[in-house]
Amino acid sequence: MIKIEIPKPDITIVQRVQDRSNDEPEIPSIYGFIDFHQIARDKGGIIMFYNKEEELLFVGKARKVRQRVKKHFEDNVSPIKDHRDEVSKIKIFYVEDAMEREIYETYIINKMSAKLNVDKKYTF
């Protein structure tokens, strides 16, 4: 039997309001998120979207994580398009190997019962 462990997130970003007390330039908010710059620009990985109740809404994988996270908030074809207002936290862990990303994504969807991932849910 293969044992898979879900890695701890490399980065977690949450909805927040920018503190502009030091005359910092304003960072545009996308659905309440302003910390996209903390996500590595050219790394692949797994993205997990959570709501305020800490329920896992959606799990995705990407070759370039930062671009993909932003696309989920912009695309009209994103599985979370009708649930963007519910997202309050995004957890990311970096995985460069495409096959490992596929395995982790499918495992997390089924182990943690991601609500919006209906295409990769399996019954064992």
MDTraj code that builds the backbone (N, CA, C; nanometers):
import mdtraj as md
import numpy as np

residues = "MET ILE LYS ILE GLU ILE PRO LYS PRO ASP ILE THR ILE VAL GLN ARG VAL GLN ASP ARG SER ASN ASP GLU PRO GLU ILE PRO SER ILE TYR GLY PHE ILE ASP PHE HIS GLN ILE ALA ARG ASP LYS GLY GLY ILE ILE MET PHE TYR ASN LYS GLU GLU GLU LEU LEU PHE VAL GLY LYS ALA ARG LYS VAL ARG GLN ARG VAL LYS LYS HIS PHE GLU ASP ASN VAL SER PRO ILE LYS ASP HIS ARG ASP GLU VAL SER LYS ILE LYS ILE PHE TYR VAL GLU ASP ALA MET GLU ARG GLU ILE TYR GLU THR TYR ILE ILE ASN LYS MET SER ALA LYS LEU ASN VAL ASP LYS LYS TYR THR PHE".split()
xyz = np.array([
    [0.0841, -0.1181, 0.0000],
    [0.0000, 0.0000, 0.0000],
    [0.0889, 0.1248, 0.0000],
    [0.0510, 0.2224, -0.0753],
    [0.1240, 0.3481, -0.0836],
    [0.0704, 0.4424, 0.0241],
    [0.1620, 0.5029, 0.0976],
    [0.1217, 0.5983, 0.2006],
    [0.1512, 0.7398, 0.1509],
    [0.0490, 0.8219, 0.1485],
    [0.0625, 0.9600, 0.1041],
    [0.0326, 1.0512, 0.2222],
    [0.1207, 1.1459, 0.2448],
    [0.0982, 1.2460, 0.3481],
    [0.0854, 1.3817, 0.2828],
    [-0.0127, 1.4571, 0.3249],
    [-0.0330, 1.5913, 0.2709],
    [0.0704, 1.6833, 0.3355],
    [0.1566, 1.7464, 0.2546],
    [0.2582, 1.8354, 0.3112],
    [0.1958, 1.9573, 0.3786],
    [0.2714, 2.0159, 0.4712],
    [0.2282, 2.1421, 0.5311],
    [0.2397, 2.2502, 0.4250],
    [0.1488, 2.3472, 0.4271],
    [0.1546, 2.4524, 0.3254],
    [0.2843, 2.5328, 0.3341],
    [0.3374, 2.5671, 0.2174],
    [0.4541, 2.6556, 0.2110],
    [0.4117, 2.7999, 0.2344],
    [0.2891, 2.8299, 0.1968],
    [0.2382, 2.9659, 0.2141],
    [0.0872, 2.9607, 0.2351],
    [0.0373, 3.0483, 0.3206],
    [-0.1064, 3.0652, 0.3427],
    [-0.1358, 3.2132, 0.3321],
    [-0.2313, 3.2471, 0.2463],
    [-0.2734, 3.3867, 0.2394],
    [-0.4200, 3.3953, 0.2777],
    [-0.4542, 3.5028, 0.3463],
    [-0.5903, 3.5224, 0.3934],
    [-0.6406, 3.6590, 0.3475],
    [-0.7719, 3.6729, 0.3476],
    [-0.8297, 3.8029, 0.3167],
    [-0.7882, 3.9009, 0.4249],
    [-0.7494, 4.0193, 0.3833],
    [-0.7135, 4.1213, 0.4815],
    [-0.7166, 4.2584, 0.4162],
    [-0.7199, 4.3599, 0.5009],
    [-0.7178, 4.4983, 0.4557],
    [-0.5748, 4.5488, 0.4730],
    [-0.5266, 4.6197, 0.3753],
    [-0.3897, 4.6717, 0.3805],
    [-0.3762, 4.7823, 0.4848],
    [-0.2697, 4.7754, 0.5630],
    [-0.2369, 4.8808, 0.6589],
    [-0.1475, 4.9814, 0.5857],
    [-0.2009, 5.0984, 0.5603],
    [-0.1260, 5.1985, 0.4827],
    [-0.0740, 5.3103, 0.5726],
    [-0.0342, 5.2782, 0.6932],
    [0.0103, 5.3803, 0.7877],
    [0.1461, 5.4407, 0.7505],
    [0.2235, 5.3731, 0.6696],
    [0.3568, 5.4222, 0.6327],
    [0.3609, 5.4787, 0.4908],
    [0.2497, 5.5313, 0.4436],
    [0.2407, 5.5860, 0.3077],
    [0.2844, 5.4863, 0.2000],
    [0.2548, 5.3592, 0.2239],
    [0.2849, 5.2569, 0.1243],
    [0.1911, 5.2737, 0.0058],
    [0.2354, 5.2351, -0.1132],
    [0.1429, 5.2384, -0.2267],
    [0.0299, 5.1380, -0.2050],
    [-0.0867, 5.1707, -0.2533],
    [-0.2026, 5.0828, -0.2355],
    [-0.1878, 4.9578, -0.3210],
    [-0.2163, 4.8431, -0.2595],
    [-0.2165, 4.7159, -0.3309],
    [-0.3610, 4.6852, -0.3667],
    [-0.3902, 4.6687, -0.4953],
    [-0.5291, 4.6387, -0.5335],
    [-0.5755, 4.5053, -0.4749],
    [-0.6950, 4.5042, -0.4229],
    [-0.7526, 4.3850, -0.3634],
    [-0.8300, 4.3066, -0.4696],
    [-0.8143, 4.1754, -0.4662],
    [-0.8933, 4.0870, -0.5510],
    [-0.9720, 3.9971, -0.4564],
    [-1.1014, 4.0233, -0.4437],
    [-1.1887, 3.9498, -0.3521],
    [-1.1334, 3.9500, -0.2095],
    [-1.0721, 4.0596, -0.1697],
    [-1.0211, 4.0742, -0.0340],
    [-0.8794, 4.0240, -0.0130],
    [-0.8172, 3.9712, -0.1157],
    [-0.6801, 3.9207, -0.1062],
    [-0.5838, 4.0233, -0.1655],
    [-0.4751, 4.0504, -0.0910],
    [-0.3759, 4.1460, -0.1405],
    [-0.2337, 4.0880, -0.1388],
    [-0.2178, 3.9652, -0.0966],
    [-0.0842, 3.9087, -0.0780],
    [-0.0406, 3.8101, -0.1859],
    [-0.0925, 3.8247, -0.3070],
    [-0.0530, 3.7341, -0.4148],
    [0.0968, 3.7411, -0.4426],
    [0.1586, 3.8557, -0.4146],
    [0.3017, 3.8729, -0.4384],
    [0.3869, 3.7783, -0.3528],
    [0.3306, 3.7221, -0.2477],
    [0.4050, 3.6286, -0.1630],
    [0.4165, 3.4891, -0.2253],
    [0.3327, 3.4619, -0.3248],
    [0.3349, 3.3315, -0.3915],
    [0.4469, 3.3336, -0.4953],
    [0.5282, 3.2291, -0.4959],
    [0.6385, 3.2206, -0.5914],
    [0.5858, 3.2318, -0.7340],
    [0.6556, 3.3077, -0.8147],
    [0.6114, 3.3372, -0.9506],
    [0.6195, 3.2164, -1.0442],
    [0.7257, 3.1400, -1.0362],
    [0.7490, 3.0334, -1.1341],
    [0.7570, 2.8937, -1.0741],
    [0.6820, 2.8683, -0.9681],
    [0.6823, 2.7347, -0.9081],
    [0.5484, 2.6666, -0.9302],
    [0.5546, 2.5360, -0.9444],
    [0.4334, 2.4570, -0.9554],
    [0.3890, 2.4099, -0.8188],
    [0.2624, 2.3722, -0.8093],
    [0.2166, 2.3240, -0.6800],
    [0.0685, 2.2969, -0.6725],
    [0.0232, 2.2837, -0.5499],
    [-0.1165, 2.2538, -0.5174],
    [-0.1764, 2.3749, -0.4480],
    [-0.2993, 2.4078, -0.4861],
    [-0.3712, 2.5234, -0.4319],
    [-0.4969, 2.4708, -0.3630],
    [-0.5203, 2.5158, -0.2392],
    [-0.6397, 2.4743, -0.1660],
    [-0.7144, 2.5990, -0.1197],
    [-0.8399, 2.6109, -0.1596],
    [-0.9248, 2.7245, -0.1242],
    [-1.0182, 2.6848, -0.0103],
    [-1.0215, 2.7660, 0.0954],
    [-1.1039, 2.7388, 0.2136],
    [-1.2033, 2.8520, 0.2374],
    [-1.3149, 2.8198, 0.3037],
    [-1.4099, 2.9237, 0.3448],
    [-1.3843, 2.9600, 0.4913],
    [-1.4686, 3.0482, 0.5462],
    [-1.4501, 3.0953, 0.6839],
    [-1.4664, 2.9845, 0.7876],
    [-1.5404, 2.8809, 0.7543],
    [-1.5607, 2.7685, 0.8460],
    [-1.4500, 2.6645, 0.8331],
    [-1.3433, 2.6979, 0.7592],
    [-1.2296, 2.6077, 0.7368],
    [-1.2679, 2.4845, 0.6544],
    [-1.3777, 2.4932, 0.5786],
    [-1.4148, 2.3839, 0.4895],
    [-1.3367, 2.3991, 0.3595],
    [-1.2852, 2.2883, 0.3099],
    [-1.2124, 2.2898, 0.1839],
    [-1.3122, 2.3009, 0.0695],
    [-1.3035, 2.4105, -0.0050],
    [-1.3945, 2.4320, -0.1160],
    [-1.3435, 2.3685, -0.2445],
    [-1.2152, 2.3905, -0.2745],
    [-1.1626, 2.3461, -0.4033],
    [-1.0129, 2.3214, -0.3931],
    [-0.9672, 2.2196, -0.4644],
    [-0.8247, 2.1893, -0.4752],
    [-0.7878, 2.1938, -0.6225],
    [-0.6775, 2.2595, -0.6523],
    [-0.6290, 2.2655, -0.7894],
    [-0.4789, 2.2490, -0.7928],
    [-0.4285, 2.2237, -0.9111],
    [-0.2846, 2.2120, -0.9292],
    [-0.2447, 2.3063, -1.0418],
    [-0.1167, 2.3441, -1.0445],
    [-0.0718, 2.4357, -1.1488],
    [0.0778, 2.4252, -1.1676],
    [0.1191, 2.4478, -1.2904],
    [0.2611, 2.4530, -1.3222],
    [0.3212, 2.5841, -1.2733],
    [0.2398, 2.6912, -1.2758],
    [0.2771, 2.8220, -1.2224],
    [0.1644, 2.8670, -1.1302],
    [0.1869, 2.8500, -1.0011],
    [0.0810, 2.8647, -0.9021],
    [0.0242, 3.0065, -0.8948],
    [0.1095, 3.1086, -0.8906],
    [0.0585, 3.2459, -0.8735],
    [-0.0383, 3.2824, -0.9862],
    [-0.0006, 3.2533, -1.1086],
    [-0.0888, 3.2844, -1.2215],
    [-0.2213, 3.2107, -1.2104],
    [-0.2161, 3.0851, -1.1695],
    [-0.3382, 3.0048, -1.1625],
    [-0.4314, 3.0532, -1.0527],
    [-0.3768, 3.0916, -0.9386],
    [-0.4605, 3.1430, -0.8299],
    [-0.5356, 3.2669, -0.8782],
    [-0.4649, 3.3578, -0.9412],
    [-0.5299, 3.4796, -0.9916],
    [-0.6361, 3.4460, -1.0953],
    [-0.6073, 3.3495, -1.1828],
    [-0.7044, 3.3101, -1.2856],
    [-0.8352, 3.2599, -1.2235],
    [-0.8248, 3.1897, -1.1115],
    [-0.9469, 3.1400, -1.0462],
    [-1.0384, 3.2549, -1.0051],
    [-0.9832, 3.3719, -0.9801],
    [-1.0639, 3.4870, -0.9419],
    [-1.1068, 3.5713, -1.0619],
    [-1.0570, 3.5400, -1.1808],
    [-1.0883, 3.6188, -1.3002],
    [-1.1683, 3.5424, -1.4049],
    [-1.1393, 3.4132, -1.4219],
    [-1.2005, 3.3330, -1.5288],
    [-1.3500, 3.3121, -1.5094],
    [-1.4198, 3.3061, -1.6190],
    [-1.5616, 3.2706, -1.6147],
    [-1.5817, 3.1196, -1.6190],
    [-1.4737, 3.0457, -1.6389],
    [-1.4847, 2.8997, -1.6454],
    [-1.4279, 2.8316, -1.5211],
    [-1.3785, 2.9079, -1.4261],
    [-1.3227, 2.8503, -1.3037],
    [-1.4321, 2.7788, -1.2236],
    [-1.3996, 2.6632, -1.1678],
    [-1.4972, 2.5922, -1.0849],
    [-1.5418, 2.6716, -0.9618],
    [-1.4625, 2.7700, -0.9189],
    [-1.5018, 2.8478, -0.8011],
    [-1.5722, 2.9784, -0.8385],
    [-1.6027, 2.9982, -0.9663],
    [-1.6578, 3.1275, -1.0104],
    [-1.7823, 3.1707, -0.9339],
    [-1.8673, 3.0787, -0.8942],
    [-1.9883, 3.1141, -0.8198],
    [-1.9656, 3.1153, -0.6684],
    [-1.8429, 3.0872, -0.6254],
    [-1.8127, 3.0768, -0.4827],
    [-1.6950, 3.1654, -0.4413],
    [-1.6563, 3.2567, -0.5264],
    [-1.5407, 3.3432, -0.4976],
    [-1.5583, 3.4232, -0.3695],
    [-1.6795, 3.4656, -0.3417],
    [-1.7057, 3.5436, -0.2207],
    [-1.6908, 3.4605, -0.0935],
    [-1.6980, 3.3297, -0.1053],
    [-1.6851, 3.2412, 0.0109],
    [-1.5399, 3.2177, 0.0509],
    [-1.4476, 3.2319, -0.0434],
    [-1.3069, 3.2009, -0.0168],
    [-1.2489, 3.3021, 0.0814],
    [-1.1920, 3.2524, 0.1911],
    [-1.1312, 3.3418, 0.2898],
    [-0.9845, 3.3079, 0.3160],
    [-0.9415, 3.1896, 0.2690],
    [-0.8031, 3.1476, 0.2909],
    [-0.7585, 3.0622, 0.1732],
    [-0.6322, 3.0792, 0.1362],
    [-0.5727, 2.9986, 0.0301],
    [-0.4422, 2.9409, 0.0834],
    [-0.4303, 2.8082, 0.0765],
    [-0.3068, 2.7412, 0.1183],
    [-0.2403, 2.6817, -0.0055],
    [-0.1085, 2.6937, -0.0085],
    [-0.0325, 2.6465, -0.1244],
    [0.0880, 2.5680, -0.0751],
    [0.1128, 2.4549, -0.1398],
    [0.2420, 2.3904, -0.1207],
    [0.3000, 2.3608, -0.2577],
    [0.4309, 2.3818, -0.2675],
    [0.5006, 2.3715, -0.3952],
    [0.5388, 2.2274, -0.4253],
    [0.5086, 2.1851, -0.5467],
    [0.5431, 2.0524, -0.5972],
    [0.5808, 2.0721, -0.7430],
    [0.7053, 2.0485, -0.7759],
    [0.7514, 2.0740, -0.9127],
    [0.7152, 1.9624, -1.0105],
    [0.7130, 1.8388, -0.9640],
    [0.6875, 1.7258, -1.0529],
    [0.5387, 1.7159, -1.0881],
    [0.5089, 1.7120, -1.2187],
    [0.3695, 1.7104, -1.2658],
    [0.2929, 1.5873, -1.2172],
    [0.3568, 1.4718, -1.2169],
    [0.2894, 1.3490, -1.1726],
    [0.2584, 1.3566, -1.0227],
    [0.3512, 1.4097, -0.9441],
    [0.3256, 1.4246, -0.8010],
    [0.2111, 1.5215, -0.7764],
    [0.2027, 1.6293, -0.8536],
    [0.0908, 1.7240, -0.8397],
    [-0.0418, 1.6545, -0.8651],
    [-0.0463, 1.5732, -0.9675],
    [-0.1688, 1.4994, -1.0012],
    [-0.2099, 1.4063, -0.8877],
    [-0.1133, 1.3354, -0.8325],
    [-0.1412, 1.2423, -0.7232],
    [-0.1903, 1.3168, -0.5997],
    [-0.1183, 1.4228, -0.5614],
    [-0.1594, 1.5003, -0.4437],
    [-0.2985, 1.5600, -0.4615],
    [-0.3246, 1.6162, -0.5785],
    [-0.4549, 1.6786, -0.6029],
    [-0.5677, 1.5767, -0.5845],
    [-0.5550, 1.4640, -0.6497],
    [-0.6594, 1.3607, -0.6414],
    [-0.6734, 1.3083, -0.4984],
    [-0.5619, 1.2873, -0.4311],
    [-0.5654, 1.2379, -0.2935],
    [-0.6348, 1.3373, -0.2007],
    [-0.5971, 1.4645, -0.2087],
    [-0.6548, 1.5665, -0.1202],
    [-0.8039, 1.5836, -0.1466],
    [-0.8440, 1.5835, -0.2722],
    [-0.9857, 1.5968, -0.3073],
    [-1.0671, 1.4879, -0.2381],
    [-1.0164, 1.3669, -0.2412],
    [-1.0904, 1.2543, -0.1840],
    [-1.0738, 1.2417, -0.0337],
    [-0.9568, 1.2679, 0.0171],
    [-0.9316, 1.2558, 0.1614],
    [-1.0026, 1.3652, 0.2400],
    [-1.0021, 1.4881, 0.1859],
    [-1.0578, 1.6016, 0.2590],
    [-1.1946, 1.6448, 0.2066],
    [-1.2497, 1.5723, 0.1118],
    [-1.3832, 1.5985, 0.0558],
    [-1.4022, 1.7433, 0.0102],
    [-1.3208, 1.7844, -0.0842],
    [-1.3343, 1.9181, -0.1411],
    [-1.4711, 1.9315, -0.2070],
    [-1.5455, 2.0331, -0.1669],
    [-1.6845, 2.0498, -0.2099],
    [-1.7030, 2.0664, -0.3608],
    [-1.6171, 2.1436, -0.4244],
    [-1.6397, 2.1805, -0.5641],
    [-1.5660, 2.0918, -0.6640],
    [-1.4846, 2.0003, -0.6182],
    [-1.4143, 1.9087, -0.7079],
    [-1.4995, 1.7843, -0.7303],
    [-1.5918, 1.7933, -0.8217],
    [-1.6807, 1.6798, -0.8443],
    [-1.6245, 1.5822, -0.9470],
    [-1.5338, 1.6273, -1.0321],
    [-1.4835, 1.5420, -1.1390],
    [-1.3778, 1.4416, -1.0948],
    [-1.3176, 1.4592, -0.9789],
    [-1.2129, 1.3679, -0.9332],
    [-1.2481, 1.2961, -0.8034],
    [-1.3747, 1.2935, -0.7676],
    [-1.4147, 1.2217, -0.6466],
    [-1.4413, 1.0767, -0.6815],
    [-1.3823, 0.9903, -0.6007],
    [-1.3967, 0.8477, -0.6232],
    [-1.4504, 0.7830, -0.4962],
    [-1.5225, 0.6761, -0.5111],
    [-1.5657, 0.6006, -0.3939],
    [-1.4824, 0.4728, -0.3910],
    [-1.4342, 0.4402, -0.2731],
    [-1.3470, 0.3227, -0.2589],
    [-1.4203, 0.2139, -0.1870],
])
top = md.Topology()
chain = top.add_chain()
for i, resn in enumerate(residues, 1):
    res = top.add_residue(resn, chain, resSeq=i)
    for name in ("N", "CA", "C"):
        top.add_atom(name, md.element.get_by_symbol(name[0]), res)
traj = md.Trajectory(xyz[None], top)
